[in-house]
Amino acid sequence: MALRRSTLSLAAAAGLAMSAALTVPAVAAAPATPKAPTTAAARTATVDIEEQSGSYVYGTLTWSNRAVGFQGVLIAKGCRRAWFSTYDASDNPLAARSTSTHCNTADSIPPFAIPANVVGGAAYVRVCLEDEHAVPTTGCQVYFPS
């Protein structure tokens, strides 16, 4: 008989425990950790203009809200400079900047910005290589952000 009471007591206790477990309100799950905002990938274009003499300008244009930055190199056979002009979506010129004139050198161009002070910034950039007399030595090229 003692065994029977123990079994009944154990079953009753288990039933009460289950009953309590079923009536206890569930604890809300912790909210998910908010994700950091994603940043848009930089809009860029690779400049690569070479002329028959072996002079060339190579680098990266990086678009931002109100300017386009350039960083690259200029290899000059004779004297050369690179011109950069920004344009809006209606083909209106916004601003222009150039490197200094380089003669018979291979130089890294310090980073600089070409203004594009319109809403949305520049739609494209025109890049030209010129000689020391400001005469274009090759066809200019147009670059759009990608």
FENNOR-V619044 format. One line per field, one symbol per residue. phi: phi as a letter, one per 40 degrees, with the letter a starting at -180 (. if undefined). Layout:
phi = ???
This chain:
phi = .ccccccccccccccccccccccccccccccccccccccccccbaccabbbcchcabaibcbcbcbabcbaibbbbbgbaabbbbcbcccgccbaaabcccbbfbbbccddabbcacbdggccabbbbbbccbgcdcaccbbbbcb
